[in-house]
Amino acid sequence: MATALTRFQPYTRPDDANLTSLDALAVACQGSMIITSPNMDFVPEPHIFEDEELRARADGRFGLVDCFQWPQSYNKEYDYAVCIPRKDRFPFPNPLHIAWYTPTSADFVIPAGSSFAVGQLHESKVKDFEHLFQTLQGRHHHLQNRPICRGLMRVLMRLARHEVTRLRHHPLVFRDLVVFVSQLQRTLLDIHAALEYIEILYPLLTNVPSTPVRANPNWMGCFTNNTQICEVLYFTGVPVWLVRREEFISPTMNIVRPVRLTFPDDIVKAMYTENGVAKPFPSIYRGPCGALRHFHIRRPYHGNLTETPTPTTAGSSSSHPSSSGGKQSSRKQTKSARERVTAGPSRASPQRSTSGESKWEEPDLPEIPKVLGLFLSAWKIADKDPQRVKPGRIDPGYRFPKPTLFANVTSPERKKTYLLNWLAARPLWISRVDVRPPPKFPSPQMWRDFLNTISTEQLSSTRSAASKMAVRDILEDDIVHLTRGSAGAPETITWRGMEVKVASLSDPPLQLMRSLLWELYELNFRYELLALDRVLAANLWSSDESRIGRQTLLYSIFPGESGLVMWSESLPQEVQQLGMCAPDVKVSLPYFNNFCELLSTWPGAPTRLRTPTELDGRGNSLAYEHIFIACQFYVQTAYDYLGRQPSLPRSFTFV
């Protein structure tokens, strides 16, 4: 096949050695296409002519068609993308070097005592990402008054902050960690590119120089087949490659260097594998180079937790039959039988209670933390008429085990089994609920079956067996396999940084039980609030910008930086860490105001919730009235959609 080396020779027009945008500092060929650049001395291999599949590769990036790794076609909607930085120009110790780092198993920190490989990125790498984000934040601060890209920068900065927080605080399987790291890197590179565009390129584009600006070697540049675009980019210093057919090449074109194509040898093309088994990420788009490809490359990843993560111990013990055996036995349970089981009291229309409020009362036990007073008062006066309930809009199952399941157990050995099974499954289940929640959640009875240890052997065709199979359908085998009870249990298990002796779980210390149940109430409250908001304020979750804004508001209702997740951080040590649960209204009020702001957009919300309240220093009766209105509205709305008592914030008892 002919190359530019055989088809072209260096040539200079008589008395005109200057290079125009149609001339070639470098020229190369791909098939019938001639590719020239007036300002770069190499020609990258183009991957712009065919429809291509977008699928994350082993490193979480998108291979040869990834605009953050290799030049792509110019697109007006993403004109700033020409300023994406090139990897070879920003080696260590430049803060930007972390944007091309690929996680390894050595950087994946799994808490001691974890049964499955659920963990976090190493602290040093998270700090590198935080440092880069802060550097970009500082640069943005100096440019934020420029008249362009304000909406884009607002979205990107919020998105980057959210993604850094996820890496620092959220439990992830390694497969998701790889993609979430690459997603953060794309966001940070996008921010850098937009800032370069705002500060350097846009001023040049608004007043194009009369002579070409030297090409910026830090920028990725682009391909184009439009000669006018090529000229503008050439004169403003953007690396550009013009793609033409040979019949459009002038015989008097100045040629400095005929070259061979430069190939992207260091870009990962292989699919993701675990233990030698290919587990490719899902395909998210197939189509031509253009705006849609740019859009889909930047789409947020939502996790892919349908695959079983790797156990932290090699092989399977006799108490852990293979998942294939469990799946074969599940075929003997009909889908309709399992659906009948899941349509129990928590999934069907609520039943009238002949005992009035006793239906909703919890046992008065010392290990059960008390509901916050204003929420409790709101629940007592809520209208619990079953006719109010709107079934089918929000799944009424419990996102996490109903806490009273642990308190109602009288047998010490069974209590130990319940607690051990939950603590073993907790990291993986929290990760799943946070990253990719299942379409429905277990009822209290289904959680009881899970906590009581579900056999993975073949189950019978009884209703009880159907219930257990329904649990397996929801939680999936990797979670169910963790419920081994005391058989083969370790001596200790880690919970929120504390080493808990397994032997103590049959009669756990009161403070441990209170704290465990407080966490479950709080997790259920947070994720029920999220579920309600995604239905009742659905329009505010519909675009990237509104979704990020909504997430930011939702997260601001709770203290700390981990959003809704409660996983590895220590238990609260001071009142300021309790948010709305704080007994001091001076501490809790800012969180309640954020709570009111969130609720104010729900249908039927009292107009008073739109305005934050303040303390008056004279009893604060107006502030308490304002908070109670919010509690009353939330509790009634949650009941109307869940058909049961919602999970409510509880008081926390310090050691």
PAMARTI-325741 format. One record per residue (C-alpha): x, y, z. Coordinates in steps of 0.2 Angstrom, whole numbers, padded with zeros to 4 digits, always signed. Each point is the difference from the previous one (the first is absolute). Last residue first. Layout:
BEGIN
XYZ...
END
This chain:
BEGIN
-0101+0031+0374-0011+0013-0010-0018-0004-0002-0008+0004-0017-0018+0006-0002-0009-0007-0014-0005+0006-0018-0016-0008-0007-0003-0016-0011-0017+0002-0007-0015-0009+0008-0009-0009-0014-0009+0003-0016+0016+0006-0008-0007+0014-0011-0013+0007+0012+0010-0004+0015+0015+0010-0007-0011+0015-0004-0008+0000+0018+0018-0002+0008+0007+0014-0011-0014+0012+0002+0000-0002+0019+0019+0001+0001+0000+0016-0010-0014+0008+0010+0009-0005+0016+0016+0009-0006-0010+0016-0003-0008-0001+0017+0016-0003+0008+0008+0016-0009-0016+0010+0005+0002-0005+0019+0018+0005+0001-0001+0002+0018+0005+0018+0000+0017-0001-0010-0009+0003-0016+0007-0015-0009-0002+0000-0019-0011-0008-0013+0004-0003-0018-0013+0005-0013-0008-0012-0012-0007-0011+0014-0013+0013+0003-0008-0004-0016-0006-0017+0007+0004-0014-0012-0014-0006-0010+0011-0008-0014+0018-0001+0005+0011+0016-0003+0000+0006+0018+0006-0017+0006+0018+0003-0005+0000+0018+0007-0008-0007+0016+0014-0012+0002+0013+0013-0003-0008+0010+0014+0000-0015+0011+0019-0002-0003+0003+0018+0004-0011-0002+0016+0009-0015+0008+0015+0009+0008-0009+0015+0007-0015-0012+0004+0011-0010+0012-0006-0018+0002+0009-0004-0016-0009-0013-0011-0002+0013-0014+0019+0000-0002+0008-0012+0012+0019+0004-0003-0001+0017+0009-0006-0009+0016+0017-0009+0002+0008-0017-0003-0011-0007-0014+0004-0018-0004+0016-0002-0010+0000+0000-0019-0001-0017-0009-0017-0001-0007-0014+0013+0002-0005+0006-0018-0013+0014-0003+0013+0013-0005+0017-0005+0007+0006+0018+0004-0005+0002+0018-0017+0005+0006-0017-0004-0008-0012+0012-0008+0014+0006-0012+0000-0016-0009-0018+0003-0006+0005+0018-0006+0015-0007-0009-0009-0014-0008-0013+0012-0006+0013+0012-0008+0008-0015-0008-0016-0006-0007-0005+0017-0007+0017+0002-0009+0000-0018-0007-0019+0001-0005-0015-0009+0006+0002-0001+0018-0009+0017+0004-0015-0006-0011-0002-0015+0011-0004+0011+0016-0013-0012+0007+0008-0016-0007+0018+0003+0002-0004+0009+0017-0009-0015+0007+0014-0012-0004+0013+0012+0007-0010+0002+0016-0001-0019+0001+0019-0001-0002+0003+0012+0014-0013-0007+0012+0006-0018-0002+0018+0005+0002-0005+0009+0016-0010-0014+0008+0013-0012-0004+0014+0011+0007-0010+0002+0016-0003-0019+0001+0019-0003+0000+0003+0014+0012-0013-0006+0013+0007-0018-0002+0018+0006+0003-0005+0010+0015-0010-0014+0008+0015-0012-0001-0004-0015-0011-0007-0016+0008+0001-0013-0014+0011+0012-0010+0014-0001+0013+0008-0016-0008+0002+0010-0016+0012+0012+0008-0003+0017-0008+0016+0009-0006-0005+0019-0003+0003+0010-0016-0018+0002-0004-0004-0019+0002+0014-0013-0001-0003-0018+0004+0010-0010+0013+0003-0019+0003-0005-0004-0018-0016-0010-0004+0003-0018-0007-0018-0005+0005-0007+0014+0011-0013+0006-0012+0004-0004-0019-0009+0015-0007+0014+0006-0012-0007-0011-0014-0016+0010+0000+0010+0016-0005+0009-0008-0014-0016-0010-0005-0011+0015-0004-0009+0012+0013-0016+0001-0010-0001-0017-0008+0007-0008+0016-0013+0007+0011-0013-0006-0012+0007-0017+0001-0001+0001+0019-0019+0004-0002-0002-0014-0012+0008-0012+0013-0013+0006+0013-0014-0002-0012+0005-0018-0003+0008-0006-0016+0016-0007+0008+0017+0009-0001+0016-0007-0008+0015+0005+0010+0005+0018+0002-0007+0000+0018-0007+0016+0006+0007+0006+0016-0011+0008+0014+0004+0017-0006-0006-0004-0017-0016-0007+0005-0003+0015+0012+0004+0012-0014-0014-0009-0010-0012+0002+0014+0004+0018+0002-0004+0003-0019+0015-0001-0012+0004+0014-0013-0005+0003-0018+0008+0005-0016+0017-0003+0008+0011+0015+0004+0015+0003-0011+0014+0011+0009-0007+0004+0017-0011-0016+0003+0014-0011-0007+0014+0008+0010-0010-0001+0016-0004-0018-0004+0019-0004-0003+0005+0008+0016-0014-0007+0011+0000-0019-0005+0012-0006+0014-0007+0012+0013-0018-0005-0005+0004-0019+0001+0009+0002+0017-0014+0010+0008-0013-0012-0005+0010-0015+0005+0005+0007+0017-0018+0005+0003-0005-0018-0005+0013-0007+0013-0006+0012+0014-0019-0006-0003-0011+0015+0003+0000+0009-0016-0012+0015+0000+0014+0013+0000+0009-0007-0016-0016+0000-0010-0004+0017+0007+0013+0008-0011-0009-0003-0016+0014-0007-0011+0006+0013-0013-0009+0007-0015-0017-0006+0007-0014-0004-0012-0013+0013-0004+0006+0002-0019-0006+0017-0005-0014+0004-0013-0009-0016+0001-0012+0003+0014-0007+0017+0003-0006-0001+0018-0013+0012+0006-0014-0014+0000+0011-0009+0014-0005+0014+0012+0015+0003+0011-0003+0019+0002+0016+0006+0009-0003+0006+0018+0012-0012+0008+0012+0001-0014+0002+0019+0002+0003-0002+0018+0013-0013-0003+0009+0011-0013+0000+0015+0012+0007-0011+0014+0014-0008-0009-0004-0019+0000+0008-0009+0015+0015-0012-0002-0005-0019+0002+0013-0008+0011-0009+0005+0016-0016-0009-0006-0018+0007-0001-0006-0011-0014-0005+0010-0015-0018+0006-0003-0008+0000-0017-0013-0013+0002-0003+0006+0017-0007+0017-0007-0017-0008-0003-0002-0018+0005-0012-0005-0014+0012+0005-0013-0005+0003-0018+0011-0008-0012+0012+0009-0011-0002-0003-0019+0013-0013-0006+0019+0001+0002+0003+0001+0018-0014-0012+0004+0006-0014-0012+0002+0002-0019+0018-0007+0002-0007-0017+0003-0012+0001-0015+0015+0005-0011+0010-0015+0006-0014-0012-0005-0003+0009-0017+0019-0002-0004-0001-0018+0002+0012-0009+0012+0009-0014-0008+0011+0012-0010+0007+0006+0017+0008-0017+0002+0011+0003-0015+0005+0018+0006+0005-0007+0017+0011-0013-0008+0008+0013-0012+0004+0011+0015+0011-0014+0007-0003-0007+0017+0007+0010+0014+0000-0010+0017+0012-0012-0009+0012+0014-0002+0002+0009-0016+0016+0005-0008+0013+0014+0005-0005+0012+0014-0004+0018-0004-0014-0005-0010-0001+0007-0018-0015+0010-0004-0016-0008-0008-0005+0009-0016-0016+0009+0000+0008+0015+0008+0003+0010-0015+0001+0018+0006-0009+0016-0004+0013+0008-0012-0003+0018-0004-0001+0005-0018+0016+0009-0006+0004-0013-0014-0018+0000-0005-0001+0019-0003+0016+0000-0011-0006-0015-0010-0017+0009-0002+0009+0016-0006+0010-0008-0014+0009-0016-0005-0012-0012-0006-0011-0013+0009-0001-0013+0014-0004+0004+0018+0001-0006+0017+0007-0017-0002+0001-0009+0017+0016-0003+0009+0009-0016-0005+0002-0014+0012+0014-0011-0007+0006-0014+0011+0018-0001+0004-0002+0003+0019-0010+0016-0004+0000+0007-0018-0004+0017-0008+0001+0001-0019+0016+0003-0009+0003+0016-0010+0011+0010+0012+0008+0015-0008+0019-0001+0000+0003-0004-0018-0010+0014-0007+0007+0000-0018+0009+0015-0008-0004-0001-0019+0015+0000-0011+0007+0017-0005+0003+0011-0015+0008+0015+0007+0001+0019-0006-0013+0000-0013-0006+0016-0008-0015-0004-0011+0003+0005-0018-0008-0016-0007-0016+0005+0010-0008-0014+0009-0018-0002-0003+0001-0014-0011+0010-0010+0013-0015+0000+0012+0001+0011+0015+0002-0001+0019+0008+0016+0008+0010-0003+0016+0000+0013+0014+0010+0005+0015-0008+0016+0006+0010+0015+0000-0013+0014-0005+0005+0002-0018+0000-0019-0003-0017-0002+0009-0008+0013-0011+0008-0007-0016-0006-0018+0004-0017+0006+0004-0001+0009-0017+0007-0016-0009-0013-0012+0007+0006-0018+0000+0005+0001+0018+0012-0009+0012+0003+0006+0018+0012+0008+0012+0006-0009+0016+0007+0015+0008+0017+0002+0009+0010+0003-0016-0009+0016-0003+0003+0004-0019+0009+0016-0003-0012+0014-0004-0004+0002-0018+0000+0018-0007-0014+0013-0001-0006-0006+0017-0018-0005+0003-0009+0012+0012-0014-0010+0008+0009-0016-0004+0016+0006+0009-0010+0005+0015-0008-0017+0000+0016-0009-0001+0010+0006+0015-0010+0002+0016-0017-0007-0003+0007-0014-0011+0013-0004+0012-0013-0001+0014-0011-0011-0011+0014-0012-0003+0005-0001+0018-0018-0003+0005-0002-0014-0013+0016-0008+0006-0007+0000+0018-0016-0007-0006+0009-0013-0010+0010-0005+0015-0015-0001+0011-0007-0013-0013+0016-0009-0001+0000-0002+0019-0019-0005+0000+0004-0013-0013+0014-0009+0009-0009+0002+0017-0015-0009-0008+0010-0016-0004+0010+0001+0017-0017-0001+0010-0004+0016+0008-0004+0007+0017-0002+0019+0000+0010+0013+0010+0015+0006-0009-0004-0006-0018-0018+0006+0002+0006+0017+0006+0011+0003-0015-0014-0004-0011-0012+0012+0008+0013+0014+0000+0004-0004-0019-0019+0001-0004-0002+0017+0009+0015+0007-0009-0006-0007-0017-0018+0007+0002+0005+0017+0005+0014+0000-0013-0013-0004-0014-0012+0013+0006+0013+0014+0001+0008-0005-0017+0002+0018-0006-0001+0017+0007+0016+0000+0010-0005+0004+0019+0005-0018+0005+0018+0002-0006+0010+0003+0016-0011-0012+0010+0002-0013-0014+0019+0000+0003-0003-0004+0018-0012-0014-0004+0012-0008-0012+0013+0000+0014-0012-0007+0012-0006-0013-0011+0018-0005-0004+0004-0001+0019-0016-0010+0003+0005-0013-0013+0018-0001+0007-0008-0002+0018-0011-0014-0007+0015-0009-0006+0009+0001+0016-0015-0006+0010-0001-0016-0010-0016-0003-0010-0014-0008+0010-0006-0017+0004-0011-0015-0004+0009-0016-0003-0011-0011+0009+0000-0008+0018+0007+0016+0008+0010-0003+0016+0012+0013-0003-0006+0014-0012+0004-0002-0018+0012+0014-0007+0002-0001-0019+0016+0009-0005+0010-0016-0001-0014-0008-0010+0005+0013-0014-0009+0016-0004+0005+0009-0017+0008+0017+0001-0003+0012-0015-0009+0015+0010+0013-0003+0014+0013+0009-0011-0010+0016+0001+0009+0005+0017+0016+0002-0010+0013-0011+0010-0001-0011-0010-0003+0002-0019-0011+0012-0009+0004+0002-0018+0000-0018-0004-0018-0002+0005-0007+0013-0012-0012+0013+0007-0018+0002-0007+0001+0017-0009-0009-0006-0015-0014-0005+0011-0005+0019+0002-0010-0002-0017-0012-0012+0008-0016+0005-0009+0010+0006-0015+0008-0018-0002+0018-0003-0007+0003-0018-0004+0011-0010+0013+0017+0001+0007+0005-0013+0012-0001-0004+0018-0013+0012+0007-0010-0001-0016-0002-0018+0002-0002-0009-0017+0015-0010+0002-0003-0008+0017-0015+0005+0010+0007+0002+0017-0004-0011+0016+0018-0008-0001-0006-0017-0006-0011+0008-0014-0016+0011+0002-0011-0003-0015-0005+0012-0013-0002-0009-0017+0006+0009-0016-0009+0005-0015+0014+0003-0013+0010+0015-0006+0007+0008+0016+0014-0011+0007+0014+0010-0008+0018-0006+0002+0010+0015+0007+0009+0011-0013+0017+0007+0006+0009+0016-0003-0015+0011+0006-0004+0018-0006-0007-0001-0018-0006-0018+0002-0004-0011-0014-0011-0016-0002-0003-0008-0017-0014-0012-0001+0000-0014-0013+0006-0013+0013+0008+0009+0014+0013+0012-0006+0013+0012+0008+0005+0018-0001+0010+0010+0012+0004+0019+0000-0013-0001-0014-0008+0014-0008-0019+0004-0001+0001+0010+0016+0013+0011-0008+0019-0004+0002+0012+0014-0005+0013-0005-0013-0007+0011-0014+0013+0006-0012-0001-0016-0010-0012-0013+0009+0009-0011+0011+0000-0019-0002+0004-0015+0011-0005-0016-0010-0016-0009+0000-0007-0017-0005+0014-0011+0005+0002+0007+0018-0018+0004+0001-0004-0018-0001-0004-0012-0014-0007-0017+0005
END
